[in-house]
């Protein structure tokens, strides 16, 4: 009985992985990414990285109270 439930758990994990990666099946390999998506994700990731690096400096400096 234990082995049955263990096998059933593996089946559920595989099914969830298949459903979670369904998007990758629709996109063809080698299709270029639109420029709009590149710009949006580039700005978003760049702003997050800059805020993580410069944020503590601004928060803990003497000028942080002005913001």
Steps between C-alpha positions, in 0.01 A plus 500: 500500500786735583657443158169579330473836672865574427446423132185714502702788649754468219218506248360821649846664498553413134153627406556831678839541332340433161224755561745757635719477190216509247602849382835370378326256269317778315807709429715381213875485550682785330205739477629850581366677806306820424689823566224627729542200732877544501469867595241445772683209663835676462374814673327297771801283581740795482287708737473211748877446498574872538249531785653200678849644469430871555196466729689437825739785425210740456305369800791516745659823380432847637302584186268199541271693730419751228339241274 
